[in-house]
Amino acid sequence: MTAAREPLRQGEVTLVSFLGTGAYRDVAYRLGERVVHSRYFARAAAQLYGVAQVRVLATDAAKHTHEQGLKDAFADLPGVGLAFVTIREGKNTDELWELFEVLVAEMKRARSGLILDITHGYRSLPFFAAAATAYLRALEALPDEMIVTYGGFEARDAHGVAPVWELTAFLDLLDWAHGVSVFTTTGLADPLLAVFRRQNARQKRRLAHGGARRFPRTDALSGAIERFADDFLTVRIAAMVCGDGQGKSGGRSSAVQLQEAVTRYGDEAGALLPALRPLLDRIEQFSSGLAAGSLFGPDADRALRTLARRYLEQKRYAEAAITLREAWVSRYATDPAQTNAGQAGFDPQRRRQAEADWTEHCEAAKTIADVRNDIQHGGFRKRPKPAAALRDQTAELVRGLDDTAGERVPYLASEAGGTTTWFVTRHSGARQWAARRGIRVDRQVEHLDPEAVGCGDTVIGSLPVHLAAAVCARGARYLHLSIDMPPAARGRELSAEELEKYGARLEAFSVMQE
């Protein structure tokens, strides 16, 4: 609540007020530095806010008691239109609904600006005012410029001056809650962004009239929410997780940007309105766990599993299926060139190799592809699955992605069947590089005897062509350790850091001897 005036456009504002049968007393009402005396708060508010029309909702009894007194009070404001609107007393359900409909109709009349005064509202009228406001906001039938006001008669100071409390922030909180709920349950940010726009417009009006800023600017937070929502709804995995190297933000992860913006805004606004903090926490939780430094490796796998769960929680089955597929393909990648989409070193051709490896070796590949294709093609196939089957199968596949986290990728590690992954190198830097990449190695040797390699084994190294051909002839898979080495680096031991610098990667080759 605030006692500082939040001006609206003069001459375009409608005041909707209530009137009971009470014996109202003359009171000095203060809004900011201005003080107005009146028996009726509607009269004081009309002067304090500079309204053009006043619509007073009153029962027949209230109108009989106060009609002339209120007209007399407005006599010195000839430019203000005053009208009574008759309402029922609300003694039964039908009368209560009629009261609600009358209030809604009066609030909808305000085209440019609305002051809703609940000072003299009796019984349940303040509740109706809040409900009508929420209802009309949902219908987008309210002007952006709106203030809910209350003359605090019971809070008079020692001099008998009553503060004017503006309760709009509490309605804004309802809008915040609705916007955050929509965003975190659907990924749609529009309702929340509309709250920011209204808040910023109100701040501008306040500053233009010499007032103080109540809340920090929302530009950074609203921008971060909009970027993340766009990425989330269009399944821009790289942009969300590690950044795609594009855009005004320098390609930083939109999940990280959102987390940072929530923290900054929360620290500033939370002290002013503590009730915002739990709502901001929901935004933070929604975007948490989605960031990684790269789309390659265990951290990336964790982020993609989290993203798949987010989509599933929101019942976005198409997006969940897309994420499932890319997460599994990335598990079969042997270096960042196969995963880091949008970045300079990304190689689409090598990504296709990882896809081929996944299709060949992963038991779930066919099911995932089938579910994704069925959803994305809208069921235009000979035997489309029922919606319930697709829903349940997607949920099962997402659980399967989590259940297999950390398991060895079949062609890079030994399985129960006895296959072996060999790493042929005499260099400690290469061994450290493989360990950092999480490459499982069963046997590390400096020199390879092809006769020791079994069918289904994997051999990693930089073998001469004739040895690579011998490995492939035995039914094993050969992954060549490729390095883009400059001439100055040749002929010496390379560290793991240098291997990274020179683009070390594993590339699958099939070598045949003629």
Secondary structure per residue as TSV (DSSP state, phi and psi in degrees):
chain	resnum	aa	ss	phi	psi
A	1	M	-	360.0	149.9
A	2	T	B	-142.9	149.3
A	3	A	-	-103.6	7.5
A	4	A	S	-92.7	136.3
A	5	R	-	-68.9	142.2
A	6	E	-	-121.0	83.0
A	7	P	-	-64.7	147.1
A	8	L	-	-111.8	178.1
A	9	R	-	-71.2	122.7
A	10	Q	T	-58.3	140.8
A	11	G	T	80.2	-0.2
A	12	E	S	-123.9	9.0
A	13	V	E	-105.9	139.2
A	14	T	E	-109.0	132.4
A	15	L	E	-103.2	121.2
A	16	V	E	-105.9	122.5
A	17	S	E	-132.4	168.5
A	18	F	E	-120.5	157.2
A	19	L	E	-144.2	131.5
A	20	G	-	-105.1	-159.9
A	21	T	S	-104.9	7.5
A	22	G	S	-66.9	162.2
A	23	A	-	-89.7	89.6
A	24	Y	-	-73.9	142.8
A	25	R	-	-107.8	154.8
A	26	D	-	-66.5	129.8
A	27	V	E	-137.5	147.0
A	28	A	E	-91.4	116.1
A	29	Y	E	-102.4	130.9
A	30	R	E	-112.1	128.3
A	31	L	E	-128.0	108.7
A	32	G	T	65.7	-123.5
A	33	E	T	-96.4	-1.3
A	34	R	E	-98.9	142.1
A	35	V	E	-130.4	131.7
A	36	V	E	-129.6	133.8
A	37	H	E	-96.0	134.7
A	38	S	E	-170.8	153.6
A	39	R	S	-71.1	-31.8
A	40	Y	S	-111.3	127.1
A	41	F	H	-65.8	-31.2
A	42	A	H	-57.2	-39.5
A	43	R	H	-66.5	-44.2
A	44	A	H	-63.4	-43.0
A	45	A	H	-65.6	-37.6
A	46	A	H	-59.0	-39.4
A	47	Q	H	-77.6	-43.1
A	48	L	H	-63.6	-37.2
A	49	Y	H	-100.4	-9.6
A	50	G	T	66.5	55.1
A	51	V	-	-89.3	164.0
A	52	A	S	-103.1	-32.9
A	53	Q	E	-131.5	141.1
A	54	V	E	-123.9	123.5
A	55	R	E	-115.5	112.9
A	56	V	E	-104.2	117.0
A	57	L	E	-89.2	120.2
A	58	A	E	-149.2	148.9
A	59	T	-	-73.9	169.0
A	60	D	H	-57.6	-40.1
A	61	A	H	-65.4	-42.2
A	62	A	H	-67.1	-39.7
A	63	K	H	-64.8	-43.2
A	64	H	H	-60.5	-37.9
A	65	T	H	-74.2	-38.4
A	66	H	H	-122.6	-0.5
A	67	E	H	-57.3	-51.2
A	68	Q	H	-67.5	-40.9
A	69	G	H	-60.6	-39.8
A	70	L	H	-70.9	-39.6
A	71	K	H	-62.3	-40.3
A	72	D	H	-62.7	-39.0
A	73	A	H	-64.9	-30.4
A	74	F	T	-90.5	1.6
A	75	A	T	-59.8	-31.4
A	76	D	T	-89.8	9.7
A	77	L	-	-122.8	68.1
A	78	P	T	-63.8	-21.6
A	79	G	T	-83.3	-1.6
A	80	V	S	-102.2	125.0
A	81	G	E	-80.1	129.3
A	82	L	E	-118.3	129.3
A	83	A	E	-142.5	140.4
A	84	F	E	-95.4	141.0
A	85	V	E	-122.0	118.0
A	86	T	E	-77.3	133.2
A	87	I	-	-126.9	159.8
A	88	R	-	-82.1	168.8
A	89	E	-	-80.8	-12.7
A	90	G	-	76.7	43.0
A	91	K	-	-85.6	-12.5
A	92	N	S	-147.2	177.4
A	93	T	H	-63.1	-40.9
A	94	D	H	-61.9	-41.8
A	95	E	H	-68.3	-34.4
A	96	L	H	-65.5	-42.1
A	97	W	H	-66.5	-37.1
A	98	E	H	-64.2	-40.5
A	99	L	H	-61.3	-43.2
A	100	F	H	-61.3	-44.2
A	101	E	H	-66.0	-37.8
A	102	V	H	-64.7	-45.4
A	103	L	H	-61.3	-43.5
A	104	V	H	-60.3	-44.1
A	105	A	H	-63.1	-39.8
A	106	E	H	-68.9	-39.0
A	107	M	H	-67.7	-33.7
A	108	K	H	-69.9	-20.4
A	109	R	H	-65.9	-27.0
A	110	A	-	-74.3	113.0
A	111	R	S	-94.5	-37.1
A	112	S	S	-105.8	-35.0
A	113	G	E	-161.2	147.4
A	114	L	E	-136.0	130.1
A	115	I	E	-110.6	121.4
A	116	L	E	-106.4	111.5
A	117	D	E	-101.0	118.7
A	118	I	-	-110.7	18.4
A	119	T	T	-62.9	-50.9
A	120	H	T	-99.5	18.5
A	121	G	-	-71.9	135.4
A	122	Y	-	-102.8	161.0
A	123	R	T	49.5	-114.7
A	124	S	T	-96.2	8.9
A	125	L	H	-61.0	-41.3
A	126	P	H	-58.6	-37.6
A	127	F	H	-64.2	-42.8
A	128	F	H	-61.3	-38.0
A	129	A	H	-62.1	-43.6
A	130	A	H	-65.4	-42.7
A	131	A	H	-64.9	-42.1
A	132	A	H	-64.4	-38.6
A	133	T	H	-63.7	-47.1
A	134	A	H	-62.1	-40.3
A	135	Y	H	-62.8	-47.5
A	136	L	H	-71.9	-31.7
A	137	R	H	-62.4	-41.3
A	138	A	H	-64.3	-32.1
A	139	L	T	-86.0	-1.3
A	140	E	T	55.5	41.8
A	141	A	-	-112.3	15.4
A	142	L	S	-112.5	148.5
A	143	P	-	-68.1	151.1
A	144	D	S	-63.3	-31.4
A	145	E	-	-89.8	102.8
A	146	M	E	-145.0	141.3
A	147	I	E	-134.0	134.5
A	148	V	E	-102.7	125.4
A	149	T	E	-127.7	155.7
A	150	Y	E	-149.7	127.1
A	151	G	E	-85.0	113.8
A	152	G	-	-81.4	68.5
A	153	F	G	-54.8	-41.5
A	154	E	G	-73.5	-7.9
A	155	A	G	-109.2	26.3
A	156	R	-	-59.4	144.6
A	157	D	-	-86.2	-171.2
A	158	A	T	-63.3	-21.1
A	159	H	T	-96.1	5.8
A	160	G	S	79.7	14.7
A	161	V	E	-91.4	127.8
A	162	A	E	-99.1	133.8
A	163	P	E	-75.2	151.5
A	164	V	E	-101.4	118.7
A	165	W	E	-100.6	129.6
A	166	E	E	-97.5	117.8
A	167	L	-	-99.0	11.7
A	168	T	H	-57.6	-33.4
A	169	A	H	-59.5	-31.1
A	170	F	H	-70.6	-35.6
A	171	L	H	-69.8	-37.8
A	172	D	H	-58.8	-36.3
A	173	L	H	-63.9	-37.9
A	174	L	H	-62.3	-40.8
A	175	D	H	-66.3	-40.7
A	176	W	H	-56.9	-49.7
A	177	A	H	-60.2	-42.9
A	178	H	H	-65.2	-46.3
A	179	G	H	-62.5	-42.8
A	180	V	H	-65.5	-40.1
A	181	S	H	-62.3	-45.4
A	182	V	H	-62.2	-44.1
A	183	F	H	-63.2	-45.9
A	184	T	H	-81.6	-11.1
A	185	T	H	-108.7	-13.8
A	186	T	H	-131.8	-18.1
A	187	G	-	86.3	-6.3
A	188	L	-	-81.3	128.6
A	189	A	-	-104.1	-7.1
A	190	D	H	-56.0	-47.5
A	191	P	H	-60.9	-37.7
A	192	L	H	-70.5	-39.9
A	193	L	H	-64.5	-32.4
A	194	A	H	-64.7	-36.8
A	195	V	H	-61.4	-43.5
A	196	F	H	-62.4	-42.1
A	197	R	H	-62.2	-43.5
A	198	R	H	-64.0	-41.7
A	199	Q	H	-64.8	-43.0
A	200	N	H	-66.8	-37.8
A	201	A	H	-63.5	-40.1
A	202	R	H	-66.2	-38.0
A	203	Q	H	-63.6	-41.4
A	204	K	H	-63.1	-41.9
A	205	R	H	-63.0	-41.8
A	206	R	H	-61.5	-46.9
A	207	L	H	-66.2	-36.7
A	208	A	H	-64.0	-25.8
A	209	H	T	-103.1	22.7
A	210	G	T	79.7	12.9
A	211	G	-	-83.2	177.8
A	212	A	-	-100.9	153.0
A	213	R	-	-74.9	129.1
A	214	R	-	-90.1	-39.0
A	215	F	S	-125.0	153.0
A	216	P	-	-66.5	159.3
A	217	R	-	-63.3	145.3
A	218	T	-	-98.1	4.6
A	219	D	H	-53.8	-48.7
A	220	A	H	-64.7	-42.8
A	221	L	H	-68.5	-46.3
A	222	S	H	-64.5	-38.0
A	223	G	H	-63.6	-41.9
A	224	A	H	-66.9	-40.3
A	225	I	H	-64.2	-43.7
A	226	E	H	-64.2	-42.8
A	227	R	H	-63.3	-45.2
A	228	F	H	-65.0	-42.9
A	229	A	H	-60.6	-42.9
A	230	D	H	-60.5	-44.5
A	231	D	H	-65.6	-41.3
A	232	F	H	-65.5	-44.0
A	233	L	H	-74.5	-24.0
A	234	T	T	-104.8	9.5
A	235	V	T	54.6	50.4
A	236	R	-	-86.8	81.1
A	237	I	H	-60.5	-48.3
A	238	A	H	-60.5	-44.2
A	239	A	H	-62.0	-38.2
A	240	M	H	-73.0	-43.2
A	241	V	H	-82.6	-51.7
A	242	C	T	-132.5	-1.4
A	243	G	-	90.3	145.9
A	244	D	-	-111.4	10.8
A	245	G	S	73.8	14.1
A	246	Q	-	-126.0	170.6
A	247	G	T	85.6	173.3
A	248	K	T	-66.9	-26.7
A	249	S	T	-81.4	5.7
A	250	G	T	77.6	14.6
A	251	G	T	78.0	18.4
A	252	R	-	-71.2	154.1
A	253	S	-	-53.5	126.7
A	254	S	H	-69.5	-25.5
A	255	A	H	-67.0	-42.1
A	256	V	H	-66.0	-43.1
A	257	Q	H	-58.6	-41.4
A	258	L	H	-67.1	-43.0
A	259	Q	H	-59.4	-45.0
A	260	E	H	-64.6	-42.2
A	261	A	H	-67.0	-39.3
A	262	V	H	-62.4	-41.9
A	263	T	H	-63.4	-46.9
A	264	R	H	-63.1	-48.9
A	265	Y	H	-66.9	-39.4
A	266	G	H	-62.3	-40.2
A	267	D	H	-63.9	-37.8
A	268	E	H	-80.9	-46.2
A	269	A	H	-85.0	-27.2
A	270	G	T	-59.9	-34.0
A	271	A	T	-70.6	-28.7
A	272	L	T	-82.3	-37.6
A	273	L	-	-139.5	87.1
A	274	P	T	-56.6	-27.4
A	275	A	T	-64.2	-17.9
A	276	L	H	-70.3	-28.3
A	277	R	H	-56.4	-47.9
A	278	P	H	-62.2	-32.6
A	279	L	H	-68.6	-42.4
A	280	L	H	-64.5	-34.3
A	281	D	H	-62.2	-35.6
A	282	R	H	-64.5	-39.8
A	283	I	H	-64.1	-42.8
A	284	E	H	-62.6	-42.8
A	285	Q	H	-65.0	-37.0
A	286	F	H	-61.8	-38.0
A	287	S	H	-96.8	-0.2
A	288	S	T	-75.1	151.3
A	289	G	T	78.5	5.1
A	290	L	-	-101.8	-2.3
A	291	A	-	-102.7	144.9
A	292	A	-	-152.1	157.3
A	293	G	S	-71.6	-19.2
A	294	S	-	-154.7	166.0
A	295	L	S	-94.2	14.8
A	296	F	S	-118.3	131.5
A	297	G	S	104.9	-178.1
A	298	P	H	-59.5	-40.4
A	299	D	H	-63.9	-39.6
A	300	A	H	-65.7	-40.1
A	301	D	H	-61.5	-41.7
A	302	R	H	-61.3	-44.3
A	303	A	H	-63.8	-41.8
A	304	L	H	-69.9	-34.5
A	305	R	H	-64.9	-40.1
A	306	T	H	-63.8	-42.5
A	307	L	H	-63.3	-41.5
A	308	A	H	-61.2	-40.3
A	309	R	H	-65.5	-39.5
A	310	R	H	-59.0	-46.7
A	311	Y	H	-63.4	-40.8
A	312	L	H	-64.4	-41.3
A	313	E	H	-59.4	-33.9
A	314	Q	T	-90.0	6.7
A	315	K	T	60.2	29.8
A	316	R	-	-93.4	80.5
A	317	Y	H	-69.9	-34.5
A	318	A	H	-63.3	-47.4
A	319	E	H	-65.5	-37.1
A	320	A	H	-63.3	-41.1
A	321	A	H	-66.2	-39.6
A	322	I	H	-60.5	-47.7
A	323	T	H	-64.6	-39.7
A	324	L	H	-55.1	-49.7
A	325	R	H	-60.9	-48.4
A	326	E	H	-67.6	-33.4
A	327	A	H	-64.2	-42.6
A	328	W	H	-68.6	-42.6
A	329	V	H	-59.8	-41.9
A	330	S	H	-65.3	-26.4
A	331	R	H	-66.2	-24.1
A	332	Y	T	-94.5	2.4
A	333	A	-	-77.0	148.3
A	334	T	S	-107.6	-7.4
A	335	D	S	-162.7	166.0
A	336	P	G	-60.2	-22.8
A	337	A	G	-60.8	-19.8
A	338	Q	G	-95.4	-3.8
A	339	T	T	-127.1	-37.5
A	340	N	-	-79.2	74.5
A	341	A	T	-60.0	140.4
A	342	G	T	84.6	-11.4
A	343	Q	S	-98.3	164.8
A	344	A	T	-58.0	-37.4
A	345	G	T	-88.0	2.7
A	346	F	-	-69.1	134.6
A	347	D	-	-122.1	102.1
A	348	P	H	-57.4	-35.9
A	349	Q	H	-64.8	-40.5
A	350	R	H	-73.2	-28.1
A	351	R	H	-62.7	-40.8
A	352	R	H	-63.5	-30.6
A	353	Q	H	-66.2	-41.6
A	354	A	H	-63.4	-38.0
A	355	E	H	-63.3	-42.3
A	356	A	H	-64.0	-41.1
A	357	D	H	-62.8	-41.6
A	358	W	H	-62.2	-47.2
A	359	T	H	-60.9	-37.2
A	360	E	H	-75.7	-36.9
A	361	H	H	-107.8	-18.3
A	362	C	-	-95.7	124.7
A	363	E	T	-65.1	-31.5
A	364	A	T	-81.3	-8.0
A	365	A	H	-58.1	-46.7
A	366	K	H	-64.8	-40.9
A	367	T	H	-65.3	-44.8
A	368	I	H	-62.3	-45.5
A	369	A	H	-62.6	-39.4
A	370	D	H	-65.7	-44.3
A	371	V	H	-64.1	-47.5
A	372	R	H	-60.8	-45.9
A	373	N	H	-66.0	-39.6
A	374	D	H	-61.4	-42.5
A	375	I	H	-69.6	-48.7
A	376	Q	H	-68.8	-26.6
A	377	H	T	-94.4	10.9
A	378	G	T	65.6	22.2
A	379	G	T	79.8	10.5
A	380	F	-	-80.4	77.4
A	381	R	S	-151.0	170.7
A	382	K	S	-63.6	-40.2
A	383	R	S	-132.1	74.3
A	384	P	-	-67.4	146.5
A	385	K	-	-75.7	147.6
A	386	P	-	-63.4	154.9
A	387	A	H	-57.2	-43.0
A	388	A	H	-62.0	-37.0
A	389	A	H	-66.7	-42.5
A	390	L	H	-63.8	-41.9
A	391	R	H	-59.4	-51.0
A	392	D	H	-67.1	-37.7
A	393	Q	H	-68.7	-39.4
A	394	T	H	-62.3	-43.4
A	395	A	H	-61.7	-41.3
A	396	E	H	-64.9	-40.1
A	397	L	H	-67.8	-36.8
A	398	V	H	-65.4	-41.3
A	399	R	H	-63.0	-37.7
A	400	G	H	-65.0	-35.2
A	401	L	H	-61.8	-41.9
A	402	D	H	-68.4	-42.7
A	403	D	H	-63.6	-28.3
A	404	T	T	-96.6	6.2
A	405	A	T	-58.7	131.1
A	406	G	T	86.7	-8.7
A	407	E	-	-71.7	156.9
A	408	R	-	-72.1	136.7
A	409	V	-	-71.8	129.4
A	410	P	G	-50.5	-44.5
A	411	Y	G	-86.8	0.3
A	412	L	G	-110.0	0.1
A	413	A	S	-151.6	158.1
A	414	S	-	-69.8	146.3
A	415	E	-	-113.4	179.5
A	416	A	T	-62.0	-25.1
A	417	G	T	-71.9	-8.0
A	418	G	-	102.6	6.5
A	419	T	-	-71.1	157.4
A	420	T	-	-131.7	140.8
A	421	T	E	-100.9	121.2
A	422	W	E	-102.9	141.6
A	423	F	E	-125.1	113.8
A	424	V	E	-99.9	104.6
A	425	T	-	-164.5	152.0
A	426	R	-	-112.6	6.3
A	427	H	-	-101.5	127.3
A	428	S	H	-65.7	-34.1
A	429	G	H	-61.1	-39.3
A	430	A	H	-67.5	-40.1
A	431	R	H	-63.4	-41.7
A	432	Q	H	-65.4	-39.1
A	433	W	H	-61.4	-44.8
A	434	A	H	-64.0	-39.2
A	435	A	H	-64.8	-41.2
A	436	R	H	-63.9	-32.9
A	437	R	T	-80.4	-3.8
A	438	G	T	73.8	22.3
A	439	I	-	-79.3	119.2
A	440	R	-	-76.3	128.7
A	441	V	-	-124.5	126.9
A	442	D	S	-89.3	-39.1
A	443	R	E	-137.3	123.7
A	444	Q	E	-107.7	123.4
A	445	V	E	-131.9	153.4
A	446	E	S	-85.1	-30.4
A	447	H	S	-134.9	137.6
A	448	L	-	-104.5	132.2
A	449	D	-	-98.3	107.7
A	450	P	G	-54.8	-27.9
A	451	E	G	-65.4	-20.5
A	452	A	G	-84.1	-11.4
A	453	V	-	-84.1	132.9
A	454	G	-	-102.3	165.4
A	455	C	T	-63.5	132.0
A	456	G	T	91.5	-10.0
A	457	D	-	-69.1	165.7
A	458	T	E	-121.8	132.6
A	459	V	E	-118.3	124.6
A	460	I	E	-112.3	134.8
A	461	G	E	165.5	-169.0
A	462	S	-	-121.6	70.7
A	463	L	-	-81.7	151.2
A	464	P	-	-60.9	156.1
A	465	V	H	-58.4	-41.0
A	466	H	H	-67.4	-34.1
A	467	L	H	-72.8	-37.6
A	468	A	H	-62.5	-39.4
A	469	A	H	-65.0	-38.8
A	470	A	H	-65.3	-38.5
A	471	V	H	-62.0	-48.8
A	472	C	H	-65.0	-34.7
A	473	A	H	-63.6	-24.1
A	474	R	T	-90.1	8.4
A	475	G	T	82.4	16.2
A	476	A	-	-95.3	165.9
A	477	R	E	-103.1	135.7
A	478	Y	E	-113.0	122.9
A	479	L	E	-112.5	115.0
A	480	H	E	-87.7	131.9
A	481	L	E	-82.6	98.9
A	482	S	E	-94.7	140.4
A	483	I	-	-139.3	131.8
A	484	D	-	-89.4	78.2
A	485	M	-	-91.1	126.9
A	486	P	-	-72.2	156.0
A	487	P	G	-54.5	-35.5
A	488	A	G	-67.0	-19.2
A	489	A	G	-95.0	-5.0
A	490	R	T	-76.3	151.7
A	491	G	T	82.1	13.6
A	492	R	S	-143.0	164.6
A	493	E	-	-69.5	130.9
A	494	L	-	-104.2	139.8
A	495	S	-	-81.1	169.3
A	496	A	H	-61.3	-37.7
A	497	E	H	-63.8	-41.6
A	498	E	H	-67.3	-36.7
A	499	L	H	-61.2	-43.0
A	500	E	H	-59.9	-46.1
A	501	K	H	-60.0	-37.5
A	502	Y	T	-93.3	17.0
A	503	G	T	72.3	35.2
A	504	A	-	-57.9	138.1
A	505	R	E	-159.5	162.0
A	506	L	E	-104.0	128.3
A	507	E	E	-125.3	130.3
A	508	A	E	-78.4	131.0
A	509	F	E	-130.0	142.8
A	510	S	-	-112.3	112.5
A	511	V	-	-109.9	126.6
A	512	M	-	-121.3	140.9
A	513	Q	-	-99.2	128.4
A	514	E	-	-82.1	360.0
